Amino acid sequence: MIHKFIMPKLGWTMTHGKVVKWHATEGDTVEKGQEILEIETDKVTIKVEAPETGTLIKILHGEGESVPVNYVLALIVDDPGSLDEGELDETVKSITANEGKTAQGKTGESIATAGSGRAGKGIAPSSHVKGRVPASPKARKLAREHDIDLSKVPGSGPGSAVLFDDVEAHIASRAAIGHVERVPHDGRLTITSEIEASGIRKVIAERMHGSLLNSAQLTITTEVNVNGVAAFRNAVNAEHISMGKKKVSYTDIIALVVASVLERFPKFNGSFDGTILRQFKEINLGIAVATERGLLVPVVWNANTYSLDGISKRIKTIAGATRKGTIAPDDLSGSTFTITNLGMFGVDAFTPIINPPELAILGVGRIVTKPAFEGGGIQPMQSMVLSLSFDHQVIDGHEAAIFLNDIKQSLESREKIEQLHERKHLRSLHRAQVNSSNGSADYDVVVIGAGPAGNDAVLKLASKGYRCAIIENKVLGGTCLNHGCVPLKNLFFIADAMRKMKTRIGRKSGFSGKMPELDYNGAVSRKNEVCMNMQNAMQSQYESAMIDVFKGTASFTGDHSIVIQGAGASEIEGKEISFKKAIITTGATYPPIHASDGTRVPDVIDFLDRAILPDSIAIIGEGKEALELASCLYILGVEEVSVVCENIKDLLYPFDEDILNAMVDTFELDGIDIISGARVSEITRGDGGGYSLTLDITGKKETIHAMLVVNASHRMPNTRQLNLERAGIDVNEDGTIRITSNFHTTNPRVLAAGDVVNLTNKRLTYLASRQGRVVADALAGARTTVVDDAHVPRGYFTIPPAASVGMSARTCQKRGITHENIYFPFSRLVNAHLVHGVDGMMKITIDKNQHEILGVQIFGELAHELISTATIAIKQGMRIQELVDILQLHPAFSESFKDAGFTWSLTKRDIN
């Protein structure tokens, strides 16, 4: 049998390998696992083993050739004597034909189609770009040589494929705007040798030149007193020597500190491609290492999760492998921030060049002893200069100064370093304890889902001393933080500010002139920054509480075990962990809606990540996000806004019909088209863009058009990937997990809370958070209190906002409760006149006999803030008369409670 020995893919960015040396010749017998070949990638030179035992019958690519990944390098045969006549020649001919087969483009070039799986060197992979840019091999080769991102090159080939001519034109245009040509050598000089820059040296040369060309690099420096660092290092190393462990270096300590500081400054942990500023969750430190082949940068992935001992060991391991040339290619990529130390070479200070595509690099100089004025006298100070180079295109000087100063202050305080060391060390011991547990569960509690419910549950349990882990398949914070409440409220606050400006300009309200322009892209960027900061804060909080965080999708493998998939990190992928108890808090998401051509209609989550507003939009569904999105977008300038729902009463279910009608009238007067009683029977995409929606309205067909359609239907529980049946967990007909009154599932080891168990109209962030705490108490055996539905407020962040709590008049009527309603218009409030918010109103429903407040509904200015007072009043069982005696600031919208109570008292002649 003939076996194919192919060019291995040694790193996910590798596309070609250069054959450096064959350690076997044709006719040699080779053993499986025997090193028979050396190849060079753009990062390393590595030895490759024979894949099979047999005879090396044919070498197809000789030394010095550059061979694409997965091309056949050689053939190995089990037994040469068993080959049929001509079989070897036919095999070689077939391989040659297949590897040379190409699809022809306009100019006769071969075109690689999207999704072929070979990413071009120098093209930064991007999580938001699906598939591969279609391009010809010649175009890819030229792009790699000039470090060009093919996604930025307009393609003229079939299917917009990028051809060689397209890349050449792009290079020419780049040169026209400032590309610097290399200066040729002086012809009068005598050349003693010429060595072509290739392999690693060529990559270093291109990237360093490209780094300076494509970023606005600026370097700032600061002097650091490292007396404290030196004393701390001496103490640690004395302990290490006594234990037979290797010493820690200054670089190790600096790496520990920098990884911690980057958690507080996520902007520096990113990249910029000239258009998009990206920030990353992983804090991956590149550590520059000098080798015979040039300066290479191996990477410590997730450096912020290491203890000092751990990061020291990891740096020594990757640095040693880099110098020996045995480093794995993937360990030389993925860095988000780099540290380079020339102090060991006697350099005081220097200007480090940013390692693309990063935004910053920290240079470390040598430590020297100098006199310093300290404590009222001259004292010896060990001094070190830190140099921070950063991309001034996206990082301002003051931001860089604050970041560098934070590193300086951390290094100058021995107390801070010791606290950081202790915290990371305890964390490391905790992990070791969990990993070494024998015969017992890995964790006391595993929480699946890091949204509001999971977050509150795991923090409360960790505070009680439970060994906890939390698993999240997307990002910390769940839908609320990243795709729901926070992004929608960001939209609301911007729209509300614009509304207020519009009502004031030219109305003798203190403003004149033109409206400021909307920077919607900036608003989205700000939202992303806030979300990222909150995610980092959650990560730090988990770390402080010694909660292990796993990024990946969890699925049950039994009644007390879970496997993690899709994590990306090799040490986590496929990891199985056992638990004593587990809590499911995986939330809910929008069920997909598809157009007639099979494409998925974007949902609210997709829309909130868009940086451009459409001219017209149709929003489908009964979720409250439909109205919130619609009212904000109209204020922000979307010309045509439609809301399509089967029943407007379902969308506004908390409100009585009079409040509901007032809301609908207001939205329609503002220009929002609310189409109630409509079912979408078909969605088609137009040839020129946009959508057509065919609606079935009481048996009649109607068609509406919009440039964008958004799915805002009721969200469904996320349980599909959990494999609940393996754990013996039942679900209800609506997809929610079946639970008891104390949140236990049908598996006594597993509990559930949040949107994954709540009914549609109870999928609320604050309710999920409360349930998370209740579940923690239930798991710990403490007394639990289930939240009374009458004490759960509901809010609509529309323009203007609306909110309700307690029983509506409709509910009272159904339950046979004698009641009466009190209406209070905001037009009676002086504050409402000052801010042009007189159209609002409050409705209070009370027990007719006892006068106890049963429910409150508000539509108007600050409804989302006022409802908290109503919630407390209902929970405390207050009567309407008692509102009169509550002192309120003046003038304030909260006076509406006092004034409503006073008005009612006057009508009853009961003012005592």
C-alpha positions in Angstrom: 0.0 0.0 0.0 1.2 3.5 -0.9 1.0 6.1 1.9 1.0 9.9 1.2 3.3 12.0 3.4 1.8 15.5 3.2 3.1 18.9 4.3 1.6 19.2 7.8 -0.2 22.3 9.0 1.8 23.3 12.1 -0.1 26.4 13.0 -3.5 27.7 12.0 -1.9 30.6 10.1 0.5 28.4 8.2 -0.1 28.1 4.5 3.3 26.9 3.2 6.4 25.2 4.5 9.9 25.3 3.1 11.7 21.9 2.7 15.0 22.6 4.5 16.6 19.1 4.7 15.7 15.5 4.0 17.2 13.1 6.6 16.3 10.1 4.4 16.7 9.3 0.7 14.6 7.4 -1.8 14.9 3.7 -1.1 15.6 4.1 2.7 13.5 2.2 5.2 11.8 4.6 7.7 10.1 3.9 11.0 6.8 5.6 12.0 7.8 8.5 14.4 11.4 8.7 12.9 12.5 12.3 12.1 13.0 12.3 8.4 12.5 15.9 7.4 13.2 19.5 8.5 10.8 22.2 7.3 10.7 26.0 7.9 7.6 28.0 8.4 7.4 31.8 8.7 8.0 31.3 12.4 10.1 28.2 13.1 12.2 25.4 11.7 10.9 22.1 12.9 11.6 18.4 12.4 8.8 16.2 11.0 8.3 12.5 11.7 7.4 9.8 9.3 3.7 9.0 9.4 4.1 5.3 8.6 6.7 2.5 8.6 7.9 1.4 5.2 10.2 2.4 2.3 10.6 6.0 1.2 9.8 5.2 -2.4 9.5 8.7 -3.9 10.3 12.3 -2.8 8.1 14.8 -4.7 9.6 18.0 -3.3 13.3 18.6 -2.8 15.2 20.8 -0.4 14.6 24.5 -0.9 11.1 24.1 -2.3 8.2 26.0 -0.7 5.2 23.6 -0.5 1.6 24.4 0.3 0.0 22.8 3.3 -1.6 19.4 2.6 0.4 18.9 -0.6 2.1 15.5 -0.9 5.9 15.7 0.0 6.7 12.1 -0.5 5.4 8.5 -0.8 6.0 5.7 1.5 5.2 2.1 0.6 4.7 -0.9 2.9 6.5 -3.3 0.5 8.1 -2.1 -2.7 7.9 -5.6 -4.2 4.1 -5.5 -3.9 3.7 -2.6 -6.3 2.0 -3.4 -9.6 3.8 -2.3 -12.7 3.2 1.4 -13.4 1.3 1.9 -10.1 3.9 4.3 -8.7 4.0 6.4 -11.8 0.2 6.5 -12.0 0.1 7.6 -8.3 2.7 10.4 -8.9 0.8 11.5 -12.1 -2.5 11.6 -10.2 -1.0 13.7 -7.4 0.6 16.1 -9.8 -2.7 16.5 -11.7 -4.8 17.1 -8.6 -2.5 19.5 -6.9 -2.1 21.5 -10.1 -5.9 21.6 -10.9 -7.3 25.1 -10.5 -10.3 27.1 -11.4 -9.5 29.7 -14.0 -10.0 33.4 -13.3 -10.2 36.3 -15.7 -6.5 36.5 -16.3 -5.9 32.7 -16.3 -4.9 32.7 -12.6 -6.1 29.9 -10.3 -8.7 31.1 -7.8 -9.0 29.6 -4.3 -12.6 29.7 -3.2 -13.8 30.8 0.2 -13.8 28.2 3.0 -10.7 26.2 1.7 -9.3 26.5 5.2 -5.9 27.9 4.5 -5.5 31.3 5.9 -2.9 33.6 4.3 0.1 34.6 6.3 -0.1 38.2 7.3 -3.9 38.3 7.2 -5.2 38.7 10.7 -8.0 36.3 11.4 -11.2 38.0 12.4 -14.0 36.5 14.4 -16.6 38.7 12.6 -15.5 37.6 9.0 -17.0 34.2 8.1 -15.1 32.2 5.6 -12.0 33.0 3.6 -11.6 35.8 1.1 -11.7 34.3 -2.4 -8.4 34.9 -4.2 -6.0 33.4 -6.6 -2.8 31.8 -5.3 -0.7 34.4 -7.1 -2.7 37.1 -5.4 -2.3 35.5 -2.0 1.4 35.1 -2.5 1.8 38.8 -3.4 -0.4 39.8 -0.5 1.7 37.7 2.0 4.9 39.3 0.6 3.6 42.8 1.3 1.6 42.0 4.5 -1.7 43.0 2.9 -5.1 42.0 4.3 -7.0 40.6 1.3 -10.3 41.6 2.8 -9.3 45.2 2.2 -8.6 44.6 -1.5 -11.6 44.9 -4.0 -11.7 41.8 -6.2 -12.4 41.8 -9.9 -12.5 38.1 -10.5 -15.5 35.7 -10.5 -17.6 36.2 -7.4 -15.4 39.2 -6.5 -12.4 37.0 -6.1 -9.1 38.9 -5.7 -6.7 38.6 -8.5 -2.9 39.3 -8.9 -3.7 42.6 -10.7 -6.0 43.7 -7.9 -3.3 43.3 -5.3 -0.8 45.1 -7.5 -3.2 48.0 -7.8 -3.7 48.0 -4.1 0.1 48.1 -3.5 0.4 51.0 -6.0 -2.4 53.0 -4.2 -0.8 52.4 -0.9 2.6 53.6 -2.2 0.8 56.7 -3.5 -0.3 57.7 0.0 3.1 57.3 1.7 4.6 53.9 1.3 8.4 54.3 1.8 10.7 52.6 -0.7 13.9 51.0 0.5 17.1 53.0 -0.3 19.4 51.1 -2.7 23.0 50.5 -1.7 25.8 52.8 -2.9 27.3 51.3 -6.0 30.8 52.4 -5.0 30.8 50.0 -2.1 32.5 46.6 -2.4 30.1 43.7 -1.6 31.7 40.8 0.3 28.6 38.8 0.4 24.8 38.9 -0.3 22.4 37.0 1.9 18.8 37.0 0.9 16.4 37.7 3.7 14.1 34.7 3.9 12.1 32.7 6.3 12.0 34.1 9.8 14.3 37.0 9.1 12.2 38.1 6.1 9.1 38.0 8.2 10.7 40.0 11.0 11.9 42.6 8.5 8.5 42.9 6.8 6.6 43.1 10.0 8.8 45.7 11.7 8.8 47.8 8.6 5.0 47.4 8.2 4.5 48.2 11.9 6.2 51.6 11.6 4.4 52.3 8.2 0.9 51.4 9.3 0.7 52.8 12.8 1.3 56.2 14.4 3.8 55.0 16.9 4.7 57.1 19.9 6.9 56.2 22.8 6.8 57.5 26.3 9.2 56.6 29.2 9.2 56.6 32.9 11.7 55.8 35.6 10.7 53.2 38.2 12.2 52.7 41.7 12.5 48.9 41.9 13.8 48.6 45.4 10.6 47.0 46.4 10.6 44.6 43.4 14.2 43.6 44.2 13.5 43.0 47.9 10.4 41.0 46.9 12.3 39.0 44.3 15.1 38.2 46.7 12.6 36.9 49.3 10.8 34.7 46.8 14.0 33.3 45.4 15.4 32.6 48.8 12.3 30.4 49.4 12.6 28.9 45.9 16.3 27.9 46.5 15.4 26.2 49.8 12.7 24.2 48.0 14.9 23.4 45.0 12.8 25.5 42.6 14.1 27.8 39.8 14.4 31.5 40.5 12.0 34.0 39.2 13.3 36.8 37.0 12.4 40.5 36.9 10.7 39.8 33.6 8.5 37.2 35.4 7.4 39.8 38.0 6.9 42.5 35.3 4.7 40.1 33.3 2.6 39.3 36.4 2.0 43.0 37.0 1.4 43.9 33.4 -1.2 41.1 32.9 -3.0 42.4 36.0 -2.9 46.0 34.8 -4.2 45.1 31.4 -7.4 43.8 33.1 -8.0 47.4 34.2 -7.0 48.9 30.8 -8.7 46.6 28.2 -8.1 49.2 25.4 -4.4 48.3 25.4 -5.3 44.7 24.9 -6.4 44.9 21.3 -5.7 45.6 17.7 -6.5 48.2 15.0 -6.6 47.5 11.3 -7.1 51.1 10.2 -10.9 50.9 10.5 -11.9 48.6 13.4 -10.5 48.8 16.9 -10.8 45.3 18.5 -10.5 44.4 22.1 -9.9 40.9 23.3 -11.0 38.9 26.3 -7.8 36.8 26.5 -4.8 38.7 27.9 -2.0 37.0 26.0 1.5 38.3 26.7 4.2 38.1 24.0 7.7 37.8 25.5 10.4 38.8 23.1 13.2 36.3 22.9 16.5 36.8 21.1 17.6 33.8 19.0 20.2 33.0 16.4 17.5 33.4 13.8 16.2 36.7 15.0 13.9 38.1 17.6 10.9 35.9 18.1 7.9 36.4 20.4 6.5 33.3 22.1 3.1 33.8 23.8 1.8 33.2 27.3 -1.9 32.7 26.7 -4.3 33.9 29.4 -1.3 35.4 31.3 -3.6 37.0 33.9 -4.7 33.6 35.1 -1.2 32.5 36.2 0.5 32.8 39.6 4.0 34.1 39.8 5.4 30.6 39.9 3.1 29.6 37.0 4.0 32.5 34.7 7.7 32.1 35.5 7.6 28.4 34.6 5.7 29.2 31.4 8.0 31.9 30.3 11.1 29.7 30.9 9.4 26.9 29.0 8.5 28.8 25.9 11.7 30.9 25.8 13.8 27.8 26.1 11.8 26.1 23.3 12.1 29.2 21.1 15.9 29.4 21.5 16.2 25.6 20.7 13.9 26.0 17.7 11.4 23.4 19.1 8.6 25.9 19.8 5.2 25.0 18.4 4.2 27.5 15.7 0.8 28.2 17.5 2.8 29.3 20.5 4.3 32.1 18.4 0.9 33.7 17.6 -2.1 35.1 19.4 -0.3 37.8 21.5 -2.3 40.8 22.5 0.5 42.8 24.2 4.3 42.4 24.2 7.1 42.8 26.7 10.6 43.2 25.4 13.6 43.3 27.8 16.9 44.6 26.7 18.1 45.4 30.2 20.0 42.1 30.2 22.1 43.4 27.3 23.1 46.6 29.3 20.6 48.9 27.5 19.2 51.7 29.7 16.3 52.8 27.5 15.1 52.2 23.9 12.2 52.7 21.5 10.5 49.3 21.1 8.5 48.8 17.8 5.0 47.5 18.2 4.5 43.9 17.4 1.6 44.0 14.8 -1.3 43.8 15.0 -1.1 44.8 18.6 -1.6 48.4 19.9 1.3 48.7 22.4 4.6 47.2 23.6 6.5 47.7 26.8 10.3 48.0 26.7 12.3 47.2 29.8 15.7 48.7 30.4 18.5 47.5 32.7 18.5 48.1 36.5 21.1 50.6 37.7 21.8 51.9 41.2 21.8 55.6 41.6 21.4 58.1 44.5 17.9 59.4 45.2 16.4 61.8 47.7 14.1 59.7 49.9 13.0 59.9 53.5 14.8 63.2 54.1 18.1 62.1 52.8 20.1 60.6 50.0 19.5 56.9 49.6 20.6 54.3 47.0 17.8 53.5 44.5 17.7 50.7 42.1 16.2 52.3 39.0 14.8 50.9 35.8 13.4 52.7 32.7 10.2 51.5 31.1 9.4 52.6 27.6 5.8 52.2 26.2 5.3 52.5 22.5 1.7 52.7 21.5 -0.5 53.4 18.4 -1.4 57.0 18.6 -4.2 56.5 16.0 -6.4 55.0 18.7 -4.7 55.6 22.0 -4.3 59.1 23.3 -1.2 60.3 25.1 -2.9 60.8 28.4 -4.4 57.3 28.2 -0.9 55.8 27.6 0.5 57.9 30.5 -2.1 56.7 32.9 -1.6 53.1 31.8 2.2 53.3 32.2 1.9 55.1 35.5 -0.3 52.3 36.8 2.4 49.8 35.9 5.0 52.1 37.6 2.9 52.4 40.8 2.3 48.7 41.0 6.0 47.9 40.6 7.1 50.6 43.1 4.8 49.2 45.9 6.1 46.0 47.4 2.8 45.7 49.2 0.9 45.7 46.0 3.1 43.1 44.4 2.9 40.9 47.5 -0.9 41.2 47.5 -1.1 40.3 43.8 1.3 37.4 44.3 -0.7 36.1 47.3 -4.0 36.4 45.4 -2.7 34.6 42.3 -0.9 32.0 44.5 -4.1 31.2 46.5 -5.9 30.9 43.2 -3.3 28.5 41.9 -3.5 26.4 45.1 -7.3 26.3 44.7 -7.0 25.0 41.2 -4.4 22.4 42.3 -6.8 21.3 45.0 -9.7 20.9 42.6 -7.5 19.1 40.0 -6.0 16.7 42.5 -9.3 15.7 44.2 -9.4 12.0 44.2 -12.5 9.9 44.6 -14.7 13.0 45.1 -16.3 15.6 42.8 -14.1 18.2 41.1 -16.4 20.9 42.4 -19.0 21.4 45.0 -21.1 23.5 42.6 -20.8 24.0 38.8 -22.9 26.9 37.4 -23.7 26.7 33.6 -24.3 30.2 32.3 -22.7 33.5 33.5 -25.7 35.8 33.1 -27.5 37.6 36.0 -28.9 34.4 37.6 -25.6 32.4 37.4 -23.5 35.4 38.5 -25.5 36.0 41.7 -25.7 32.3 42.5 -22.0 31.5 42.1 -20.8 34.6 44.0 -23.1 33.8 46.9 -22.1 30.2 47.1 -18.4 31.1 46.8 -18.8 33.5 49.7 -20.1 30.5 51.8 -16.9 28.5 51.0 -18.1 26.3 48.2 -15.6 25.2 45.5 -17.3 26.7 42.5 -16.8 26.8 38.7 -18.9 28.7 36.2 -19.1 27.8 32.5 -20.0 30.3 29.8 -20.1 29.6 26.0 -20.1 33.2 24.9 -19.2 36.1 27.1 -19.5 36.8 30.8 -22.6 38.8 31.7 -25.0 36.9 29.4 -27.7 38.4 27.2 -28.5 41.2 29.6 -25.0 42.8 29.7 -23.9 42.1 26.2 -27.0 41.8 23.9 -30.1 43.0 25.8 -30.6 45.3 28.7 -27.4 47.3 28.6 -27.2 47.8 24.8 -30.9 48.7 24.6 -30.6 51.1 27.5 -27.6 52.7 25.8 -29.9 53.3 22.8 -32.7 54.6 25.1 -30.4 57.1 26.8 -29.1 58.5 23.5 -32.6 58.7 22.0 -34.0 60.3 25.2 -31.2 62.9 25.2 -32.0 63.7 21.5 -35.7 64.0 22.3 -35.0 66.4 25.1 -32.7 68.5 22.9 -35.4 68.6 20.2 -38.0 69.8 22.7 -35.8 72.5 24.1 -34.1 74.1 21.0 -36.2 77.1 19.9 -38.8 76.8 22.6 -37.4 79.3 25.1 -35.9 76.6 27.1 -32.4 77.8 27.3 -31.1 76.4 24.0 -30.8 77.8 20.5 -29.0 76.8 17.3 -28.8 73.5 15.5 -29.2 70.0 16.9 -25.9 68.1 17.4 -25.2 65.4 14.9 -25.7 61.8 15.9 -22.6 59.6 16.1 -24.3 56.3 16.1 -21.1 54.3 15.3 -19.5 56.1 18.3 -22.4 55.1 20.5 -22.0 51.4 19.5 -18.3 51.6 20.2 -19.0 53.2 23.6 -21.5 50.4 24.4 -18.9 47.8 23.5 -16.3 49.5 25.7 -18.7 49.5 28.7 -19.6 45.8 28.1 -16.0 44.9 27.9 -15.2 46.7 31.1 -18.0 45.0 32.9 -16.9 41.6 31.6 -13.4 42.3 32.9 -14.8 43.3 36.3 -16.7 40.1 36.5 -13.6 38.1 35.6 -11.6 39.9 38.3 -14.4 39.3 40.8 -14.5 35.6 40.0 -10.7 35.4 40.4 -10.8 37.1 43.8 -13.5 34.7 44.9 -11.4 31.8 43.6 -14.2 30.7 41.1 -12.9 28.8 38.1 -14.1 30.2 34.8 -14.4 27.9 31.8 -15.2 29.3 28.3 -17.1 26.8 26.3 -20.3 24.9 25.8 -21.3 22.6 28.6 -23.3 19.4 28.1 -24.2 16.7 30.6 -22.5 13.3 30.3 -24.3 11.9 33.4 -26.3 12.9 36.4 -23.2 14.5 38.1 -20.7 15.2 35.3 -20.3 17.7 32.5 -18.0 18.0 29.4 -16.9 21.3 28.0 -16.6 21.7 24.2 -15.7 24.5 21.8 -13.5 26.2 24.4 -10.6 26.8 22.0 -7.9 26.2 24.6 -6.4 22.7 24.3 -6.3 22.2 28.0 -10.0 22.8 28.3 -11.4 21.4 25.1 -13.2 18.2 25.9 -12.6 18.5 29.6 -14.9 16.5 31.8 -15.7 17.7 35.3 -17.8 16.2 38.0 -19.9 18.1 40.5 -21.9 17.5 43.7 -24.5 20.1 42.6 -25.1 22.0 39.4 -27.2 25.1 38.6 -28.5 25.7 35.0 -28.8 29.4 34.2 -28.4 29.3 30.4 -31.0 32.0 29.7 -33.1 32.3 26.6 -32.6 33.6 23.0 -34.7 34.5 20.0 -36.0 31.6 17.9 -34.8 32.0 14.3 -37.0 33.5 11.6 -36.0 32.8 8.0 -36.7 34.6 4.7 -37.9 32.6 1.8 -34.4 32.2 0.4 -33.4 30.4 3.6 -31.3 33.3 5.1 -31.8 34.0 8.8 -33.5 37.3 9.6 -31.4 39.3 12.1 -32.7 39.5 15.6 -32.4 42.2 18.2 -28.9 40.9 19.3 -27.7 41.2 15.7 -29.1 44.6 15.3 -27.5 46.0 18.5 -24.1 45.2 17.1 -24.7 47.1 13.9 -22.9 50.4 13.5 -25.2 51.9 10.8 -28.9 52.8 11.1 -31.2 51.7 8.2 -33.5 54.1 6.4 -36.5 51.9 7.3 -37.1 49.0 9.6 -39.8 46.5 10.4 -39.7 44.8 13.8 -41.5 41.5 14.2 -42.7 40.1 17.5 -44.5 40.4 20.9 -41.3 40.9 22.9 -41.1 44.3 24.7 -37.8 44.9 22.9 -39.9 45.5 19.8 -41.5 48.7 21.1 -38.3 49.8 22.9 -36.3 49.4 19.7 -39.0 51.1 17.5 -39.5 54.2 19.7 -35.8 54.8 20.1 -35.0 54.3 16.4 -37.6 56.8 15.2 -36.1 59.4 17.5 -32.7 58.6 16.2 -33.7 59.3 12.6 -34.9 56.1 11.0 -37.6 57.4 8.7 -40.0 54.5 8.6 -40.5 52.3 11.6 -43.1 49.5 11.8 -43.9 47.0 14.6 -45.7 43.9 13.4 -47.4 41.8 16.1 -50.3 39.4 16.4 -51.8 41.2 19.4 -50.7 44.5 20.8 -52.3 43.5 24.1 -49.8 40.7 24.5 -47.0 43.1 23.8 -48.2 45.5 26.5 -49.7 42.8 28.8 -48.9 44.6 32.2 -51.1 47.6 31.4 -54.8 48.3 31.5 -56.5 49.1 28.3 -56.7 52.9 29.0 -52.9 53.1 29.6 -52.3 50.7 26.7 -54.3 52.9 24.3 -52.5 56.0 25.5 -49.2 54.4 24.8 -50.2 53.2 21.3 -51.7 56.6 20.4 -48.5 58.3 21.5 -46.2 56.0 19.5 -48.4 56.3 16.4 -48.5 60.1 16.7 -44.7 60.0 16.8 -44.7 58.2 13.5 -44.3 54.6 14.5 -46.6 52.2 12.5 -48.0 49.6 14.9 -49.6 46.8 12.9 -51.5 44.6 15.4 -53.5 41.5 14.5 -50.9 40.6 11.8 -49.2 37.3 11.2 -46.1 37.3 8.9 -46.7 34.6 6.2 -43.6 35.3 4.1 -40.4 37.4 4.1 -38.6 37.9 0.8 -35.4 39.7 0.1 -35.3 42.2 -2.8 -32.8 42.1 -5.6 -31.7 45.7 -4.8 -31.6 45.1 -1.1 -34.3 45.4 1.6 -37.2 43.1 2.5 -40.8 42.6 1.6 -43.2 41.2 4.3 -46.4 39.5 3.4 -48.9 39.9 6.3 -52.0 38.0 7.0 -54.4 40.5 8.7 -57.7 39.0 9.6 -57.7 36.9 6.4 -56.5 39.6 4.1 -53.0 39.9 2.6 -51.0 43.0 2.8 -47.4 43.7 1.9 -45.0 46.1 3.5 -41.4 47.0 2.7 -38.4 47.8 4.8 -34.6 48.0 4.3 -34.2 45.9 7.4 -36.3 43.3 9.3 -35.5 42.5 12.9 -36.8 39.5 14.9 -38.0 40.6 18.3 -40.3 37.6 19.0 -40.5 36.0 22.5 -37.2 34.4 23.5 -37.0 30.6 24.0 -35.0 28.8 26.7 -31.4 27.8 25.8 -31.4 24.0 26.6 -30.6 22.4 23.2 -26.9 21.7 23.7 -27.2 20.7 27.4 -28.1 17.0 26.7 -30.5 17.2 29.6 -31.8 13.7 29.1 -28.4 12.3 30.1 -28.8 13.9 33.5 -32.4 12.9 33.9 -33.7 16.5 33.6 -37.3 17.0 32.2 -38.6 20.1 30.4 -42.0 21.5 30.0 -44.0 21.9 26.8 -42.8 25.5 26.4 -39.2 24.4 26.6 -38.6 25.7 30.1 -36.9 23.3 32.6 -39.3 21.7 35.0 -38.6 22.7 38.5 -40.0 22.4 42.0 -41.0 25.3 44.3 -37.4 25.5 45.5 -35.9 25.4 41.9 -34.8 21.8 42.0 -35.1 19.9 38.7 -36.0 16.3 38.2 -32.4 15.5 39.0 -31.9 16.2 42.7 -28.3 17.2 42.1 -29.3 20.0 39.6 -31.1 23.2 40.1 -32.2 25.8 37.6 -33.1 29.5 37.6 -33.5 32.6 35.4 -34.9 32.8 31.9 -34.4 29.1 31.4 -37.2 28.4 33.8 -39.3 31.6 33.7 -42.4 32.1 31.6 -42.3 34.5 28.7 -43.6 37.5 30.7 -41.2 36.9 33.6 -37.9 36.9 31.7 -36.5 39.8 33.5 -32.9 40.5 34.5 -33.6 41.6 38.1 -35.9 38.6 38.7 -33.2 36.3 37.4 -30.7 37.8 39.7 -33.0 37.4 42.7 -33.7 33.8 41.7 -29.9 33.1 41.5 -29.6 34.2 45.1 -32.6 32.1 46.1 -31.2 29.1 44.3 -27.9 29.5 46.2 -29.8 29.5 49.5 -31.8 26.5 48.4 -28.7 24.6 47.5 -27.0 25.5 50.8 -30.1 24.3 52.7 -31.0 27.8 53.9 -34.5 29.2 54.1 -35.7 30.5 50.8 -38.4 33.1 49.9 -40.0 33.0 46.5 -40.6 36.4 45.0 -44.3 37.4 45.0 -45.3 38.3 41.4 -47.1 41.3 42.8 -43.7 42.7 43.8 -42.1 42.3 40.4 -42.0 45.6 38.5 -42.1 45.7 34.7 -40.5 48.4 32.7 -40.6 49.5 29.0 -37.6 51.7 28.0 -39.6 53.4 25.3 -39.7 57.1 24.5 -41.5 58.1 26.7 -40.9 55.2 29.1 -43.6 53.1 30.8 -43.7 50.9 33.9 -46.0 48.9 36.1 -46.1 46.9 39.3 -48.7 45.0 41.2 -52.2 44.1 40.0 -53.9 45.9 37.2 -57.5 46.9 37.3 -58.2 44.1 34.8 -56.6 41.6 37.1 -58.6 42.9 40.1 -61.8 42.5 38.1 -61.0 38.9 37.2 -60.3 38.1 40.8 -63.4 39.8 42.1 -61.5 42.4 44.1 -63.5 45.6 44.7 -61.2 48.4 43.7 -61.0 51.9 42.4 -58.6 53.8 40.2 -56.8 57.1 40.9 -55.5 59.0 37.9 -52.9 61.7 38.2 -51.7 63.6 35.1 -48.1 64.9 35.0 -49.5 68.2 33.8 -50.1 69.1 37.5 -46.3 68.8 38.2 -44.2 71.9 37.8 -41.2 69.7 36.9 -43.2 68.2 33.9 -43.6 71.7 32.5 -39.9 72.6 33.0 -38.8 69.5 30.9 -41.7 69.5 28.4 -43.0 66.2 29.8 -46.6 67.1 30.6 -48.2 64.3 28.5 -47.4 61.6 31.1 -49.7 60.1 33.7 -49.9 57.8 36.7 -52.7 55.3 37.5 -53.0 53.9 41.0 -55.3 50.9 41.7 -56.4 50.6 45.3 -58.6 48.3 47.4 -61.9 50.1 47.7 -62.5 49.1 51.3 -59.1 49.1 52.9 -57.5 51.7 50.5 -54.4 49.5 50.2 -52.3 50.2 47.1 -52.7 47.2 44.8 -51.0 48.3 41.6 -49.4 51.3 39.9 -49.0 52.0 36.2 -47.0 55.0 34.8 -46.5 56.2 31.3 -44.3 59.3 31.0 -41.1 60.9 32.0 -38.9 58.9 34.4 -41.5 56.1 34.7 -38.6 53.6 35.0 -37.3 55.4 38.0 -40.6 56.2 39.7 -41.8 52.6 39.7 -39.3 51.7 42.5 -41.2 53.8 44.9 -44.5 52.1 43.9 -42.8 48.7 44.4 -41.8 49.5 47.9 -45.2 50.9 48.7 -47.0 47.7 47.5 -44.5 45.4 49.3 -45.0 47.3 52.5 -48.8 47.1 52.2 -49.1 50.9 52.3 -52.5 52.6 52.0 -53.1 55.5 49.6 -53.4 58.0 52.5 -49.9 57.2 53.7 -48.4 58.5 50.5 -49.4 62.0 51.6 -47.1 62.0 54.5 -44.0 60.8 52.6 -41.7 63.8 52.1 -40.5 64.3 48.6 -38.0 66.7 47.1 -39.4 69.7 45.3 -39.7 70.1 42.4 -39.5 66.4 41.5 -41.5 63.8 39.5 -41.7 61.7 42.7 -44.2 64.3 44.1 -46.7 62.6 41.9 -47.2 59.9 44.6 -47.9 62.5 47.3 -50.1 64.6 45.1 -52.1 61.6 43.9 -52.7 60.6 47.5 -53.6 64.1 48.5 -56.0 64.5 45.5 -57.8 61.2 46.5 -58.0 62.3 50.1 -59.7 65.6 49.1 -62.3 63.7 47.1 -63.1 61.5 50.1 -63.0 64.5 52.5 -60.4 62.5 54.4 -57.3 64.7 54.9 -56.4 63.5 58.4 
